Amino acid sequence: MNRILINLDAIHENLETIGGWMEQHGAGWTVVTKALCGHRETLKALQHMGVRSMGDSRLENLEVIERIRPELEAWYLRIPDLSSVSDVIRLSEVSLNSEIGVIEALGAEARKQERVHGVVIMIELGDLREGILPGSLMDFYKHVFHLPNIEVKGIGANLGCLAGAVPTVDQFMQLILYRELLELKFEHPLRLISAGSSAVLPLVLDRQLPRPVNHFRIGEAVFLGTDLLNGGILPGLRGDAIVLEAEIAEIKKKGLVPLQETAPVAPFPSEAAEDLTPGQRGYRALVGVGNLDTEISGLTPVNAQYSIAGSSSDITVVNIGDERDGLHVGDTIQFRPDYAAFVRLMNGQYMEKVVQPSVESFRKDRDEGSFQVAPVLE
């Protein structure tokens, strides 16, 4: 049996640790749940842990959040398209925006639904993703800040999400300057600078992030503990919250290097065997997880002595070593996924998802409300 194990205790510890960092920085934050792909049990567990502000990029996932607890503060984290405006207003309190026409449509729909919708104006600062160019910010804000049923909550940016540009203090100082200019020109306060992410947490820990950056959208660090700038796990976080457990379907001693000439005919690349020599033999285990299920290159065996030799659409080959390490058919090998592998595992229809302990047990063992990711907009 292949399954992804979701350790609620580890997630809870990460939430509390990150929450402490946010409190010290004086920032609010939203837990980004898009990697969970609407997994109801884990979303329910987050609610029991005290999470009151969740952000997602799929309206279907926001539907699940709405059914779990309607009063949760929901952020829509993908730039809205015009065909989705009605659902964006119905399912979220805040959305990230970079198009005047879309914000106008959001305002019109919010009026129909008798709501006020919050928007964060996204600014392009080098990651080449969504956002208006800084030179057009004044005219953009002038168009939208008086729209009926729209409240501009602040400005924001995504850094380190697409192009891999490392967030810098200078970029955040630009955002702070832009907010100051808007507030001076229009004599209207902007509450939020929403530019924090998992990639920015190292700057928080080093006390380099300017305090006016006061809203974070954090997902990867909660679930994986990843230090996106330096590699490894952030100090104080756990990296064992998400584990893939794959069953061994075959284990045999075999050659580790093909004897015949090879050519790039396989549909998926295999790992280079630079440290292996022709004729070398060792134990190889086949597990029933392949490229249909996840990003195999994003998996790391929990046992550091094992290594992934290659994969096809349906199976992955793991080099065990000179001995079989006590493994037999029917046993399992555990892997830790990176973010890309985690997202695909959670989205896969073939993968069982198991929360440990059960949500009911977790809830009984803790007093709900002892820790909270509070609503940002209160």
C-alpha positions as CSV (number, residue, x, y, z in Angstrom):
1,M,0.0,0.0,0.0
2,N,1.3,3.4,-0.9
3,R,0.2,6.4,1.2
4,I,1.1,9.9,2.2
5,L,1.3,10.3,6.0
6,I,0.4,13.6,7.5
7,N,1.7,14.2,11.0
8,L,-0.6,16.6,12.7
9,D,1.7,16.9,15.8
10,A,4.5,18.1,13.5
11,I,2.3,20.6,11.7
12,H,1.0,21.9,15.0
13,E,4.5,22.5,16.3
14,N,5.5,24.3,13.1
15,L,2.4,26.5,13.3
16,E,3.2,27.4,16.9
17,T,6.9,28.2,16.1
18,I,6.1,30.3,13.0
19,G,3.3,32.0,15.0
20,G,5.9,33.0,17.6
21,W,8.1,34.5,14.9
22,M,5.1,36.4,13.5
23,E,4.3,37.8,16.9
24,Q,7.8,38.9,17.5
25,H,7.8,40.7,14.1
26,G,4.4,42.2,14.7
27,A,2.9,40.6,11.6
28,G,-0.3,38.9,10.8
29,W,-0.3,35.8,8.6
30,T,-2.4,33.5,6.5
31,V,-1.8,29.8,6.2
32,V,-1.6,28.8,2.6
33,T,-3.4,25.6,2.1
34,K,-3.2,25.1,-1.7
35,A,-0.8,22.2,-1.4
36,L,-3.4,20.2,0.5
37,C,-5.7,20.2,-2.6
38,G,-8.8,20.5,-0.5
39,H,-8.0,17.5,1.7
40,R,-10.9,17.8,4.2
41,E,-9.3,16.0,7.1
42,T,-6.2,18.1,7.2
43,L,-8.1,21.3,6.7
44,K,-10.4,20.3,9.6
45,A,-7.2,19.6,11.7
46,L,-5.9,23.1,10.9
47,Q,-9.1,24.6,12.1
48,H,-8.8,22.7,15.4
49,M,-5.3,23.9,15.7
50,G,-6.5,27.5,15.8
51,V,-6.0,28.6,12.2
52,R,-8.6,31.3,11.4
53,S,-7.0,32.7,8.2
54,M,-6.5,30.4,5.2
55,G,-5.5,31.2,1.7
56,D,-5.9,29.1,-1.4
57,S,-5.6,29.4,-5.2
58,R,-8.5,27.0,-6.1
59,L,-12.1,28.0,-5.6
60,E,-13.0,24.3,-5.2
61,N,-10.7,24.2,-2.2
62,L,-12.2,27.4,-0.7
63,E,-15.6,25.6,-1.0
64,V,-14.3,22.9,1.3
65,I,-13.0,25.5,3.7
66,E,-16.3,27.3,3.6
67,R,-18.1,24.0,4.5
68,I,-15.8,23.3,7.4
69,R,-16.2,26.7,9.0
70,P,-17.9,29.5,7.2
71,E,-16.5,32.2,9.5
72,L,-12.9,31.4,8.6
73,E,-11.1,34.3,6.8
74,A,-10.4,33.2,3.3
75,W,-7.9,34.7,0.9
76,Y,-8.0,33.9,-2.8
77,L,-4.3,33.8,-3.8
78,R,-4.6,33.4,-7.6
79,I,-5.2,36.6,-9.7
80,P,-9.0,36.4,-10.3
81,D,-10.2,36.0,-13.9
82,L,-13.4,37.6,-15.0
83,S,-15.3,34.3,-15.3
84,S,-14.7,33.5,-11.6
85,V,-15.7,36.9,-10.1
86,S,-19.0,35.6,-8.6
87,D,-17.3,32.7,-6.8
88,V,-14.4,34.8,-5.6
89,I,-16.8,37.2,-3.9
90,R,-18.9,34.4,-2.4
91,L,-15.9,32.4,-1.1
92,S,-13.3,34.9,-0.1
93,E,-12.8,38.0,1.9
94,V,-9.6,39.2,0.2
95,S,-8.1,38.6,-3.2
96,L,-4.8,39.6,-4.8
97,N,-5.2,41.8,-7.9
98,S,-3.4,43.5,-10.7
99,E,-6.1,44.4,-13.3
100,I,-8.4,47.4,-12.9
101,G,-11.2,45.8,-15.0
102,V,-11.2,42.7,-12.7
103,I,-11.4,44.9,-9.6
104,E,-14.3,46.8,-11.1
105,A,-16.1,43.5,-11.8
106,L,-15.4,42.3,-8.2
107,G,-16.9,45.5,-6.9
108,A,-20.0,45.1,-9.0
109,E,-20.5,41.5,-7.9
110,A,-19.8,42.4,-4.3
111,R,-22.6,45.0,-4.5
112,K,-25.0,42.3,-5.8
113,Q,-24.0,40.0,-3.0
114,E,-24.2,42.8,-0.5
115,R,-20.6,42.4,0.6
116,V,-17.4,44.5,0.8
117,H,-14.5,42.7,-0.8
118,G,-10.9,43.4,0.2
119,V,-8.1,43.6,-2.4
120,V,-4.4,43.7,-2.2
121,I,-2.7,45.4,-5.1
122,M,0.2,43.3,-6.3
123,I,3.4,44.9,-7.6
124,E,6.0,43.3,-9.8
125,L,9.4,43.5,-8.0
126,G,11.5,41.1,-10.0
127,D,10.0,37.6,-9.8
128,L,8.3,38.2,-13.1
129,R,5.0,36.8,-11.9
130,E,1.8,38.8,-11.3
131,G,1.8,42.5,-10.4
132,I,1.6,45.9,-11.9
133,L,4.8,47.8,-12.7
134,P,5.7,50.3,-10.0
135,G,5.5,53.2,-12.4
136,S,1.8,52.7,-12.9
137,L,0.9,52.3,-9.2
138,M,-0.4,55.8,-8.6
139,D,-2.8,55.8,-11.5
140,F,-3.9,52.2,-10.7
141,Y,-4.7,53.1,-7.1
142,K,-6.5,56.3,-8.1
143,H,-8.8,54.1,-10.3
144,V,-9.7,51.5,-7.6
145,F,-9.5,53.1,-4.2
146,H,-12.9,54.8,-4.4
147,L,-14.8,51.9,-6.0
148,P,-18.0,50.9,-4.2
149,N,-17.9,47.7,-2.3
150,I,-14.2,47.4,-2.7
151,E,-11.7,48.1,0.1
152,V,-8.0,48.3,-0.8
153,K,-6.4,46.5,2.2
154,G,-2.8,47.2,1.0
155,I,-0.1,46.4,-1.4
156,G,1.9,43.2,-1.9
157,A,4.3,41.2,-3.9
158,N,5.4,37.7,-4.6
159,L,9.1,37.1,-4.3
160,G,11.0,33.8,-4.9
161,C,7.9,32.0,-6.3
162,L,8.6,31.8,-10.1
163,A,11.9,33.1,-11.3
164,G,13.7,32.1,-8.1
165,A,14.8,35.7,-7.4
166,V,16.1,35.8,-3.8
167,P,14.1,38.3,-1.7
168,T,16.2,41.3,-0.7
169,V,15.7,44.0,2.0
170,D,15.9,46.6,-0.8
171,Q,12.8,45.1,-2.5
172,F,10.9,45.3,0.8
173,M,12.0,48.9,1.3
174,Q,10.6,49.7,-2.1
175,L,7.2,48.4,-1.0
176,I,7.3,50.5,2.2
177,L,8.2,53.6,0.1
178,Y,5.3,52.9,-2.3
179,R,2.8,52.6,0.6
180,E,4.1,55.9,2.1
181,L,3.7,57.7,-1.2
182,L,0.1,56.4,-1.6
183,E,-0.9,57.4,1.9
184,L,0.6,60.9,1.5
185,K,-0.9,61.5,-1.9
186,F,-4.4,60.1,-1.2
187,E,-4.5,60.8,2.5
188,H,-5.8,57.3,3.2
189,P,-4.1,54.6,5.3
190,L,-3.1,51.3,3.8
191,R,-3.1,48.7,6.5
192,L,-1.1,45.8,4.9
193,I,2.1,45.2,3.1
194,S,1.5,41.5,2.1
195,A,4.9,40.3,0.9
196,G,6.0,37.7,3.4
197,S,6.3,34.0,2.4
198,S,8.2,30.9,3.4
199,A,11.2,32.3,1.4
200,V,11.2,35.4,3.6
201,L,11.4,33.6,7.0
202,P,15.2,33.5,7.1
203,L,15.2,37.3,6.9
204,V,12.7,37.4,9.9
205,L,15.0,35.1,11.9
206,D,18.0,37.2,11.1
207,R,16.0,40.3,12.1
208,Q,16.7,41.9,8.7
209,L,13.1,42.2,7.5
210,P,11.7,45.8,7.9
211,R,8.8,45.7,10.4
212,P,6.3,47.6,8.1
213,V,6.1,44.3,6.1
214,N,3.3,43.1,8.2
215,H,1.5,40.3,6.4
216,F,2.7,36.8,5.5
217,R,1.3,34.1,3.3
218,I,3.0,30.9,4.5
219,G,2.5,27.3,3.3
220,E,5.6,25.4,2.6
221,A,7.3,26.1,5.9
222,V,4.2,25.0,7.8
223,F,4.0,21.6,6.1
224,L,7.7,20.9,5.2
225,G,9.7,23.2,7.4
226,T,11.9,24.1,4.4
227,D,14.6,26.8,4.5
228,L,14.2,28.0,0.9
229,L,17.2,30.3,1.0
230,N,19.8,28.2,2.6
231,G,18.5,24.6,2.1
232,G,17.6,22.1,4.8
233,I,15.0,22.8,7.5
234,L,14.5,26.2,9.3
235,P,15.7,26.2,12.9
236,G,13.0,25.2,15.2
237,L,10.8,23.6,12.5
238,R,10.1,20.0,11.8
239,G,10.7,18.4,8.4
240,D,8.8,15.2,9.1
241,A,5.2,16.4,8.9
242,I,4.8,14.9,5.4
243,V,6.1,11.4,4.5
244,L,5.5,9.2,1.5
245,E,5.3,5.5,2.4
246,A,5.8,3.2,-0.6
247,E,5.4,-0.6,-0.6
248,I,8.2,-2.8,-1.9
249,A,6.9,-4.9,-4.8
250,E,10.3,-6.5,-5.6
251,I,13.7,-6.6,-4.0
252,K,16.6,-8.4,-5.6
253,K,20.4,-8.2,-6.0
254,K,21.2,-6.8,-9.4
255,G,23.7,-5.0,-11.5
256,L,23.7,-1.3,-10.8
257,V,25.1,-0.2,-14.2
258,P,23.7,-1.3,-17.6
259,L,26.3,-3.5,-19.4
260,Q,25.1,-2.6,-22.9
261,E,25.2,0.8,-24.6
262,T,22.5,3.2,-23.5
263,A,20.6,5.9,-25.3
264,P,18.0,8.5,-24.1
265,V,15.0,6.3,-25.1
266,A,13.3,6.1,-21.7
267,P,10.5,8.6,-21.2
268,F,11.7,9.7,-17.8
269,P,15.4,10.5,-16.9
270,S,17.3,8.2,-14.5
271,E,19.7,9.3,-11.9
272,A,23.3,9.5,-13.0
273,A,25.5,6.7,-11.7
274,E,28.8,8.5,-11.7
275,D,30.1,6.7,-8.5
276,L,29.2,3.2,-9.8
277,T,31.3,1.0,-11.9
278,P,30.4,-1.6,-14.6
279,G,29.7,-5.0,-13.0
280,Q,29.0,-3.5,-9.6
281,R,26.0,-5.2,-7.9
282,G,23.7,-4.3,-5.0
283,Y,20.1,-4.7,-3.8
284,R,17.4,-2.8,-5.7
285,A,13.9,-2.3,-4.4
286,L,11.0,-1.5,-6.7
287,V,8.2,0.5,-5.1
288,G,4.8,1.2,-6.8
289,V,5.1,5.0,-7.0
290,G,6.0,6.6,-10.3
291,N,5.9,9.8,-12.3
292,L,2.1,9.5,-12.6
293,D,1.9,10.0,-8.9
294,T,4.4,12.6,-8.1
295,E,7.6,14.5,-9.0
296,I,10.1,11.6,-8.3
297,S,13.1,14.0,-8.5
298,G,11.5,15.7,-5.4
299,L,11.6,12.6,-3.2
300,T,14.4,11.9,-0.7
301,P,14.6,8.6,1.0
302,V,14.3,9.0,4.8
303,N,17.2,6.5,5.1
304,A,20.2,8.5,3.9
305,Q,21.9,5.2,2.8
306,Y,19.3,4.7,0.1
307,S,19.2,6.5,-3.2
308,I,16.7,6.7,-6.1
309,A,18.1,5.0,-9.2
310,G,15.3,6.0,-11.6
311,S,11.6,5.8,-12.3
312,S,9.0,5.1,-14.9
313,S,5.4,6.2,-15.0
314,D,4.4,3.5,-12.5
315,I,7.5,2.4,-10.4
316,T,10.6,3.8,-8.8
317,V,13.8,1.9,-8.3
318,V,15.7,2.4,-5.1
319,N,19.3,1.4,-4.5
320,I,19.4,-0.2,-1.0
321,G,23.1,-1.1,-0.7
322,D,25.3,-4.2,-0.6
323,E,22.9,-5.8,1.9
324,R,19.1,-5.9,1.8
325,D,18.9,-4.1,5.2
326,G,16.3,-6.5,6.4
327,L,13.8,-5.5,3.8
328,H,11.3,-7.9,2.1
329,V,8.5,-7.7,-0.4
330,G,5.5,-6.0,1.4
331,D,7.7,-3.8,3.6
332,T,7.8,-0.1,2.9
333,I,10.3,2.6,2.2
334,Q,9.7,6.2,3.4
335,F,10.5,9.4,1.5
336,R,10.3,13.0,2.3
337,P,8.9,15.1,-0.6
338,D,9.8,18.6,-1.6
339,Y,7.0,21.1,-2.3
340,A,6.5,20.1,-5.9
341,A,6.3,16.4,-5.0
342,F,4.0,17.1,-2.1
343,V,1.5,19.0,-4.2
344,R,1.4,16.3,-6.8
345,L,1.0,13.6,-4.1
346,M,-1.9,15.4,-2.5
347,N,-3.6,16.0,-5.9
348,G,-3.2,12.4,-7.0
349,Q,-6.2,10.2,-7.2
350,Y,-4.2,7.1,-6.7
351,M,-2.6,8.1,-3.4
352,E,-4.2,7.4,0.0
353,K,-3.8,10.3,2.5
354,V,-3.6,9.4,6.2
355,V,-3.6,11.9,9.0
356,Q,-1.8,10.8,12.2
357,P,-3.3,10.9,14.8
358,S,-6.9,11.1,13.6
359,V,-8.5,14.5,13.7
360,E,-10.8,13.3,16.5
361,S,-7.9,12.1,18.6
362,F,-6.0,15.3,18.0
363,R,-8.9,17.4,19.0
364,K,-9.5,15.5,22.2
365,D,-5.8,15.9,23.2
366,R,-5.7,19.7,22.9
367,D,-7.7,22.6,24.1
368,E,-9.0,24.3,20.9
369,G,-8.0,28.0,20.9
370,S,-4.8,27.6,22.9
371,F,-3.0,28.9,19.8
372,Q,-4.4,30.9,16.9
373,V,-3.5,32.1,13.5
374,A,-5.9,35.0,14.0
375,P,-7.9,36.6,11.2
376,V,-5.8,39.3,9.6
377,L,-8.7,41.7,9.0
378,E,-10.0,41.9,12.6
